[in-house]
Amino acid sequence: MAENGVPDVLRRAHLIGIGGAGMSGIARILLARGGVVSGSDAKDSRSFLTLRAQGAEIAVGQRAENIDALAEPPSSVIVSTAIRDTNPELARARERGIPVLHRAEALAELMIGDTVACIAGTHGKTSTTSMLTVALQHCRLDPSFAIGGDLNESGANAHHGTGRMFVAEADESDGSFLAFEPTVAVITNIEPDHLDHHGTADAYSSVFVEFVRRIAPGGVLIVCADDAAANDLATRAAADGLLADGVRVRRYGRTATGDDDVRVLDYRPLPDDGGVVRVSLRGTETDVQVAVPGEHMAFNAIAALLAGEELGAPAECLAEGVAAFGGVRRRFEFKGRSGEVRVYDDYAHHPTEVAAQLRAVRHSAGDGRVVVVFQPHLYSRTKAFAAEFANALGLADEVVVLDVFGAREEPEPGVSGALIADRITGAKCHYEPAFDRAATLAADIARPGDLLVTMGAGDVTQLGPEIIRELDGRGGAAAPGE
């Protein structure tokens, strides 16, 4: 390990896909520690400006020459699962014998020497990791962190802190979170997803079994008691000796009953968004306020409080930090308004996430309608969960379903947004396969008082400002019947 805290293998790191959320976070931390960073991406991105200002050498376009042109050979090349073996920079690195690390392996190297808290789960891990980070910062502990989204407070997704603790979102999508050895591990829930990588629901669940084996001796596993799969995993792990020596289990939720658990007694939404969750711990009842809407967010807050307590922060201070948490970009992020129409953007891309967010949105909408512009993410996920997506989207009043954002996947015959749209009941549905017509259609649908949310993990996030401009150009939304 170098004196500045940069491991030798990362002292001159080249990141392929440096503009991505996970990769840019690693670059931020390396630069803050004094490392030499280079990288490339297929196209320019918002994160490039900051990284270049901090000293990163970034190329737009991925070519073997980007490796050859560096003043000194990289000590390693860092990739994510999205980088294919045919990538010219990856191929050149292997030709030249340069070590290749997965993003999670690089992050694990940066964690060495710190007390590590990892937040895992099918849903809620970004929000929970963010809440924990903000709460610890409120308690003046300055953790290092790496999150899959930008904090509203700082606009950053990663940070090299002065405290000797590291908070990280642990990604199960490709099993890469098995590179970590946390002292504090949170599992919010376990529900089949990412079957394009894992293949089966059983295989997906099994990777969480391996994750809990990675918890350091003397650490703690925190799970939601109300999620059957997460709760069963914790019970089985403790009974079958899967946990390292001295690892404790703590639970939270309505069904949590242990002496060291946090039992949720009640949740009530507040008029101006957010809510209050009443909990009981060791016989004492207390209220915890959450600024972001939705009961699911309140549960994430309790998980964050438990993790923060295990990291040594005072409970009262942590609660104050959670109450001040302003959210994460793309997690029910307010984009603006046109007249009486409010427009939000949300990253929900799994049926359970969509349903939970729409329940929260319903409260925020008051007497207005809920209008959703939804973009399915991945052909494999659309095919596997079309009926579940339709049920979740039926919680809205009116829905526009776009075509599938394929991301890393090639199109699959017969799989499109129509698989979902054709199954939606309970809400008026429109299938719009042409992305460039989506903003106009959404503006046609909008009425005064509506809450409109663009939803999905792809480029649907671009539509919010376009919808607002379209409505502004018309002088606002038309009233019913106009």
For each residue, the residues with C-beta under 8 A, 3 or more apart:
1: 5 6 7 8 112 113
2: 5 6 7 8 11
3:
4: 33 34 35
5: 1 2 33 34 113 160
6: 1 2 10 11 30 33 34 35
7: 1 2 10 11 109 110 112
8: 1 2 11 75
9: 75 76 99 101 109
10: 6 7 13 30 35 75 76 78 101 106 109 110
11: 2 6 7 8 35 36 75
12: 35 36 38 70 72 73 74 75 76
13: 10 26 27 30 35 36 37 38 74 75 76 77 78 106
14: 37 38 39 40 66 67 70 74 76 77 78 89 93
15: 18 23 26 27 37 38 39 40 77 78
16: 23 39 40 62 77 78 79 83 87 89 90
17: 20 23 39 40 41 42 79 80 82 83
18: 15 23 24 27 37 39 40 41 47 48 51 56 58
19: 23 24 41 43 44 45 47 48
20: 17 23 24 41 80 82
21: 24 25 148 149 157
22: 25 26 80 103 107 146 148 171
23: 15 16 17 18 19 20 26 27 39 78 80 103
24: 18 19 20 21 27 28 45 47 51 157 158
25: 21 22 28 29 146 147 157 158
26: 13 15 22 23 29 30 78 103 106 107 110 146 158
27: 13 15 18 23 24 30 31 37 39 51 56
28: 24 25 31 32 50 51 54 156 157 158 159 160
29: 25 26 32 33 110 144 146 158 159 160
30: 6 10 13 26 27 33 35 37 110
31: 27 28 34 35 37 51 54 55 56
32: 28 29 54 159 160
33: 4 5 6 29 30 160
34: 4 5 6 31
35: 4 6 10 11 12 13 30 31
36: 11 12 13 55 72
37: 13 14 15 18 27 30 31 51 55 56 57
38: 12 13 14 15 56 57 58 59 66 70 74
39: 14 15 16 17 18 23 27 51 56 57 58 59
40: 14 15 16 17 18 58 59 60 61 62 63 66 89
41: 17 18 19 20 44 45 48 58 60 62
42: 17 60 61 62
43: 19 60
44: 19 41 48 60
45: 19 24 41 48
46: 49
47: 18 19 24 50 51
48: 18 19 41 44 45 51 52 58
49: 46 52 53
50: 28 47 53 54
51: 18 24 27 28 31 37 39 47 48 54 56 58
52: 48 49 55 56 57 58
53: 49 50
54: 28 31 32 50 51
55: 31 36 37 52
56: 18 27 31 37 38 39 51 52
57: 37 38 39 52 70
58: 18 38 39 40 41 48 51 52
59: 38 39 40 62 63 66
60: 40 41 42 43 44
61: 40 42 66
62: 16 40 41 42 59 66 87 88 89
63: 40 59 66 88 89
64: 67 68 88 89 91 92
65: 68 69
66: 14 38 40 59 61 62 63 69 70 89
67: 14 64 70 73 74 77 89 92 93 96 98
68: 64 65 92
69: 65 66
70: 12 14 38 57 66 67 73 74
71:
72: 12 36
73: 12 67 70 96 98
74: 12 13 14 38 67 70 77 93 98
75: 8 9 10 11 12 13 98 99
76: 9 10 12 13 14 98 99 100 101 106
77: 13 14 15 16 67 74 89 90 93 98 99 100 101
78: 10 13 14 15 16 23 26 100 101 102 103 106
79: 16 17 83 87 90 100 101 102 103
80: 17 20 22 23 83 102 103
81: 102 173 174 176 197 408
82: 17 20 407 408
83: 16 17 79 80 87 90
84: 87 90
85: 90 91
86: 91
87: 16 62 79 83 84 90 91
88: 62 63 64 91 92
89: 14 16 40 62 63 64 66 67 77 92 93
90: 16 77 79 83 84 85 87 93 94 100
91: 64 85 86 87 88 94 95
92: 64 67 68 88 89 95 96
93: 14 67 74 77 89 90 96 98 100
94: 90 91 97 98 100
95: 91 92
96: 67 73 92 93
97: 94
98: 67 73 74 75 76 77 93 94
99: 9 75 76 77
100: 76 77 78 79 90 93 94
101: 9 10 76 77 78 79 105 106 109
102: 78 79 80 81 105 106 176 179
103: 22 23 26 78 79 80 106 107 176
104: 107 108 171 176 177 178 179 180
105: 101 102 108 109 176 179
106: 10 13 26 76 78 101 102 103 109 110
107: 22 26 103 104 110 111 146 168 179 180
108: 104 105 111 112 179 180 181
109: 7 9 10 101 105 106 112
110: 7 10 26 29 30 106 107 144 166
111: 107 108 114 116 166 168 180
112: 1 7 108 109
113: 1 5 164
114: 111 144 164 165 166
115: 164 165 166 183 184 311
116: 111 165 166 167 168 180 181 182 183 184 216
117: 132 165 166 167 168 182 183 184 185 186 307 310 311
118: 168 169 170 177 180 182 184 185 186
119: 125 128 129 132 167 168 169 170 186 188 303 307
120: 125 170 172 177 185 186 187 188 208 211
121: 124 125 128 172 186 187 188 189 190 230
122: 172 188 189 190 191 192 193 350 352
123: 188 189 191 296 350 352 353 356
124: 121 127 128 188 189 296 299 300 303
125: 119 120 121 128 129 148 169 170 171 186 188
126: 129 130 147 148 149 169 328 331 347
127: 124 130 131 292 297 300 327 328 331
128: 119 121 124 125 131 132 186 188 300 301 303 304 307
129: 119 125 126 132 133 145 147 148 167 168 169
130: 126 127 133 134 147 149 151 325 327 328
131: 127 128 134 135 300 301 304 321 322 325
132: 117 119 128 129 135 136 167 304 307 308
133: 129 130 136 137 143 145 147 151 167
134: 130 131 137 138 151 153 321 322 324 325 326
135: 131 132 138 139 304 305 308 313 317 318 319 320 321 322 325
136: 132 133 139 141 142 143 163 165 167 308 311 313 318 321
137: 133 134 140 141 142 143 153 321
138: 134 135 317 318 320 321 324
139: 135 136 308 313 314 317 318 321
140: 137
141: 136 137 161 163 165 311 312 313
142: 136 137 161 162 163
143: 133 136 137 159 161 163 165 166 167 311
144: 29 110 114 158 159 160 161 163 165 166 167
145: 129 133 158 159 161 166 167 168
146: 22 25 26 29 107 157 158 166 167 168 169
147: 25 126 129 130 133 150 151 157 158 167 168 169 328
148: 21 22 125 126 129 157 169 171
149: 21 126 130 157 328 329 330 331 347
150: 147 154 155 156 157 328 329
151: 130 133 134 147 154 155 156 157 326 328 329
152: 155 326 327 328 329 333
153: 134 137 325 326
154: 150 151 159
155: 150 151 152 329
156: 28 150 151 159
157: 21 24 25 28 146 147 148 149 150 151
158: 24 25 26 28 29 144 145 146 147
159: 28 29 32 143 144 145 154 156
160: 5 28 29 32 33 144
161: 141 142 143 144 145 165 166
162: 142
163: 136 141 142 143 144
164: 113 114 115
165: 114 115 116 117 136 141 143 144 161 311
166: 110 111 114 115 116 117 143 144 145 146 161
167: 116 117 119 129 132 133 136 143 144 145 146 147
168: 107 111 116 117 118 119 129 145 146 147 180
169: 118 119 125 126 129 146 147 148
170: 118 119 120 125 177 180 182 185 211
171: 22 104 125 148 174 176 177
172: 120 121 122 175 177 194 204 207 208 211
173: 81 176 193 194 197
174: 81 171 194 197
175: 172 178 197 198 207 210
176: 81 102 103 104 105 171 173 179
177: 104 118 120 170 171 172 180 207 211
178: 104 175 207 210 211 214
179: 102 104 105 107 108 176
180: 104 107 108 111 116 118 168 170 177 214
181: 108 116 214 215 216
182: 116 117 118 170 185 214 215 216 219
183: 115 116 117 215 216 218 219 220 310
184: 115 116 117 118 219 220 222 307 310 311
185: 117 118 120 170 182 211 212 214 215 219 220 221 222
186: 117 118 119 120 121 125 128 222 223 303 306 307
187: 120 121 190 208 211 212 221 222 223 224 230 233 234
188: 119 120 121 122 123 124 125 128 224 227 230 299 300 303
189: 121 122 123 124 224 227 229 230 352
190: 121 122 187 204 205 208 227 229 230 233
191: 122 123 227 229 350 352
192: 122 195 201 204 205 384
193: 122 173 204 350 381
194: 172 173 174 197 198 204 381
195: 192 198 199 200 201 204 380 381 384
196: 378 380 381 409
197: 81 173 174 175 194
198: 175 194 195 203 204 207
199: 195 203
200: 195 203 204
201: 192 195 204 205
202: 205 206
203: 198 199 200 206 207
204: 172 190 192 193 194 195 198 200 201 207
205: 190 192 201 202 208 209 229 233
206: 202 203 209 210
207: 172 175 177 178 198 203 204 210 211
208: 120 172 187 190 205 211 212 230 233
209: 205 206 212 213 233 237 242
210: 175 178 206 207 213 214
211: 120 170 172 177 178 185 187 207 208 214
212: 185 187 208 209 215 221 233 234 237 242 243
213: 209 210 237 242 243 244
214: 178 180 181 182 185 210 211
215: 181 182 183 185 212 219 220 221 243 244 247
216: 116 181 182 183 219 244 247
217: 244 245 246 247
218: 183 244 245 246 247
219: 182 183 184 185 215 216 244 246 247 248
220: 183 184 185 215 247 248 249 250 310
221: 185 187 212 215 234 237 243 247 248 249 250
222: 184 185 186 187 249 250 251 252 303 306 307 310
223: 186 187 227 230 231 233 234 249 250 251 252
224: 187 188 189 227 230 231 251 252 253 299 303
225: 231 251 252 253 254 255 256 257 261
226: 231 253 254 255 256 299
227: 188 189 190 191 223 224 230 231 253
228: 231 232
229: 189 190 191 205 232 233
230: 121 187 188 189 190 208 223 224 227 233 234
231: 223 224 225 226 227 228 234 235 251 255
232: 228 229 235 236
233: 187 190 205 208 209 212 223 229 230 236 237
234: 187 212 221 223 230 231 237 238 249 251
235: 231 232 238 239
236: 232 233 239 240 242
237: 209 212 213 221 233 234 240 242 243 249
238: 234 235 242 243 249
239: 235 236
240: 236 237
241:
242: 209 212 213 236 237 238
243: 212 213 215 221 237 238 247 249
244: 213 215 216 217 218 219 247
245: 217 218
246: 217 218 219
247: 215 216 217 218 219 220 221 243 244
248: 219 220 221 260
249: 220 221 222 223 234 237 238 243
250: 220 221 222 223 258 260 261 262 306 310
251: 222 223 224 225 231 234 256 258 261 262
252: 222 223 224 225 256 261 262 263 264 279 299 302 303 306
253: 224 225 226 227 256 262 263 264 299 302
254: 225 226 263 264 265
255: 225 226 231
256: 225 226 251 252 253 261 262 263 264
257: 225 261 263
258: 250 251 261
259: 282
260: 248 250 282
261: 225 250 251 252 256 257 258 281
262: 250 251 252 253 256 279 280 281 302 305 306
263: 252 253 254 256 257 279 280 281
264: 252 253 254 256 267 277 278 279 298 299 302
265: 254 278 279 280 285
266: 277 278
267: 264 275 276 277 278 295 298
268: 275 276
269: 273 274 275 293 363
270: 273 274 275 276 289
271:
272:
273: 269 270 291 292 293 364
274: 269 270 289 290 291 292 293
275: 267 268 269 270 289 290 293 294 295 297 298
276: 267 268 270 287 288 289 290
277: 264 266 267 287 288 290 295 298 299 301 302
278: 264 265 266 267 285 286 287 288
279: 252 262 263 264 265 285 286 287 288 302
280: 262 263 265 283 284 285 286
281: 261 262 263 284 286
282: 259 260
283: 280
284: 280 281
285: 265 278 279 280
286: 278 279 280 281 319
287: 276 277 278 279
288: 276 277 278 279 298 301 302 305 319 322 323
289: 270 274 275 276 319 322 323
290: 274 275 276 277 297 298 301 322 323 325
291: 273 274 323 324 325 326 327
292: 127 273 274 297 325 326 327 331 332
293: 269 273 274 275 297 332 360 361 363 364
294: 275 297 298 332 356 357 359 360 363
295: 267 275 277 298 299 356 359 360
296: 123 124 299 300 356 357 360
297: 127 275 290 292 293 294 300 301 360
298: 264 267 275 277 288 290 294 295 301 302
299: 124 188 224 226 252 253 264 277 295 296 302 303
300: 124 127 128 131 188 296 297 303 304
301: 128 131 277 288 290 297 298 304 305 322 325
302: 252 253 262 264 277 279 288 298 299 305 306
303: 119 124 128 186 188 222 224 252 299 300 306 307
304: 128 131 132 135 300 301 307 308 318 322
305: 135 262 288 301 302 308 309 315 318 319 322
306: 186 222 250 252 262 302 303 309 310
307: 117 119 128 132 184 186 222 303 304 310 311
308: 132 135 136 139 304 305 311 313 315 318 321
309: 305 306 312 313 315 318
310: 117 183 184 220 222 250 306 307
311: 115 117 136 141 143 165 184 307 308
312: 141 309
313: 135 136 139 141 308 309 317 318
314: 139 317 318
315: 305 308 309 318 319
316: 319 320
317: 135 138 139 313 314 320 321
318: 135 136 138 139 304 305 308 309 313 314 315 321 322
319: 135 286 288 289 305 315 316 322 323
320: 135 138 316 317 323 324
321: 131 134 135 136 137 138 139 308 317 318 324 325
322: 131 134 135 288 289 290 301 304 305 318 319 325
323: 288 289 290 291 319 320
324: 134 138 291 320 321
325: 130 131 134 135 153 290 291 292 301 321 322
326: 134 151 152 153 291 292
327: 127 130 152 291 292 331 332 333
328: 126 127 130 147 149 150 151 152 331 333
329: 149 150 151 152 155 333
330: 149 333 345 346 347 461
331: 126 127 149 292 327 328 346 347
332: 292 293 294 327 344 345 346 357 360 361 453
333: 152 327 328 329 330 344 345 346
334: 342 343 344
335: 343 344 345 454 464 465 468
336: 343 464 465 468
337: 340 341 342 343 468
338: 341 343 467 468 471 472 476 477
339: 448 471 475 476 477
340: 337 368 448 449 450 476 477
341: 337 338 446 447 448 449 450 451 452 471 476 477
342: 334 337 450 451 452
343: 334 335 336 337 338 452 453 454 464 467 468
344: 332 333 334 335 361 451 452 453 454 464
345: 330 332 333 335 453 454 455 460 461 464
346: 330 331 332 333 357 453 454 455
347: 126 149 330 331 353 455 456 457 461
348: 353 354 356 357 455 456
349: 353 354 376 377 381 455 456 457
350: 122 123 191 193 353 354 381 385
351: 354 355 385 388 389 391 392
352: 122 123 189 191 355 356 388 392
353: 123 347 348 349 350 356 357
354: 348 349 350 351 357 358 374 389 392 393 455
355: 351 352 358 359 391 392 395
356: 123 294 295 296 348 352 353 359 360
357: 294 296 332 346 348 353 354 360 361 453 455
358: 354 355 361 362 370 372 392 393 395 396
359: 294 295 355 356 362 363 395
360: 293 294 295 296 297 332 356 357 363 364
361: 293 332 344 357 358 364 365 370 396 451 453
362: 358 359 365 370 395
363: 269 293 294 359 360 366
364: 273 293 360 361 451
365: 361 362 368 369 370 450 451
366: 363 449
367: 449
368: 340 365 449 450 451
369: 365 397 398 447 449 450 451
370: 358 361 362 365 395 396 397 398 450 451 453
371: 396 397 398 399 400 442 445 446 450 451 452 453
372: 358 393 396 398 399 400 452 453 454 455
373: 399 400 402 438 442 452 453 454 455 460 463 467
374: 354 389 393 399 400 401 402 420 455 456 460
375: 402 403 404 405 417 454 455 456 457 458 459 460
376: 349 381 382 389 401 402 403 404 405 417 420 456
377: 349 381 382 404 405 407 456 457 458
378: 196 381 382 404 405 406 407 408 409
379: 382 383 404 406 409 410 411 412 415
380: 195 196 383 384 409 412
381: 193 194 195 196 349 350 376 377 378 384 385
382: 376 377 378 379 385 386 389 404 415 416 417 419 420
383: 379 380 386 412 415 419
384: 192 195 380 381
385: 350 351 381 382 388 389
386: 382 383 389 390 419 420 423
387: 390 391 423
388: 351 352 385 391 392
389: 351 354 374 376 382 385 386 392 393 420 423
390: 386 387 393 394 420 421 423 424 425
391: 351 355 387 388 394
392: 351 352 354 355 358 388 389 395
393: 354 358 372 374 389 390 396 399 401 420 424 427 429
394: 390 391 424 425 426 427
395: 355 358 359 362 370 392 426 427
396: 358 361 370 371 372 393 399 427
397: 369 370 371 427 428
398: 369 370 371 372 427 428 429 430 445
399: 371 372 373 374 393 396 421 424 427 428 429 430
400: 371 372 373 374 429 430 431 432 438 441 442 445
401: 374 376 393 417 418 420 421 424 429 430 431 432
402: 373 374 375 376 405 417 432 433 435 438 456 460
403: 375 376 416 417 433 435
404: 375 376 377 378 379 382 411 415 416 417
405: 375 376 377 378 402 456 457 458 459 460
406: 378 379 409 410 411
407: 82 377 378 457 458
408: 81 82 378
409: 196 378 379 380 406 412
410: 379 406
411: 379 404 406 415
412: 379 380 383 409 415
413:
414:
415: 379 382 383 404 411 412 419
416: 382 403 404 419 433
417: 375 376 382 401 402 403 404 420 421 431 433
418: 401 421 422 431 433
419: 382 383 386 415 416 422 423
420: 374 376 382 386 389 390 393 401 417 423 424
421: 390 399 401 417 418 424 429 430 431
422: 418 419 431
423: 386 387 389 390 419 420
424: 390 393 394 399 401 420 421 427 429
425: 390 394
426: 394 395
427: 393 394 395 396 397 398 399 424
428: 397 398 399
429: 393 398 399 400 401 421 424
430: 398 399 400 401 421 441 445
431: 400 401 417 418 421 422
432: 400 401 402 437 438 441
433: 402 403 416 417 418
434: 437 438
435: 402 403 438 459
436:
437: 432 434 440 441
438: 373 400 402 432 434 435 441 442 460 463
439: 442 443 463 466 467 469 470
440: 437 443 444 470
441: 400 430 432 437 438 444 445
442: 371 373 400 438 439 445 446 452 463 467 470
443: 439 440 446 467 470 471 474 477
444: 440 441
445: 371 398 400 430 441 442
446: 341 371 442 443 450 452 467 471 477 478
447: 341 369 450 477 478 479 480
448: 339 340 341 476 477 479
449: 340 341 366 367 368 369
450: 340 341 342 365 368 369 370 371 446 447 477
451: 341 342 344 361 364 365 368 369 370 371
452: 341 342 343 344 371 372 373 442 446 467
453: 332 343 344 345 346 357 361 370 371 372 373
454: 335 343 344 345 346 372 373 375 460 461 463 464 467
455: 345 346 347 348 349 354 357 372 373 374 375 460
456: 347 348 349 374 375 376 377 402 405 460 461
457: 347 349 375 377 405 407
458: 375 377 405 407 461
459: 375 405 435 462
460: 345 373 374 375 402 405 438 454 455 456 463
461: 330 345 347 454 456 458 464
462: 459 465 466
463: 373 438 439 442 454 460 466 467
464: 335 336 343 344 345 454 461 467 468
465: 335 336 462 468 469
466: 439 462 463 469 470
467: 338 343 373 439 442 443 446 452 454 463 464 470 471
468: 335 336 337 338 343 464 465 471 472
469: 439 465 466 472 473
470: 439 440 442 443 466 467 473 474
471: 338 339 341 443 446 467 468 474 476 477
472: 338 468 469 475 476
473: 469 470
474: 443 470 471 477 478
475: 339 472
476: 338 339 340 341 448 471 472
477: 338 339 340 341 443 446 447 448 450 471 474
478: 446 447 474 482
479: 447 448 482
480: 447
481:
482: 478 479
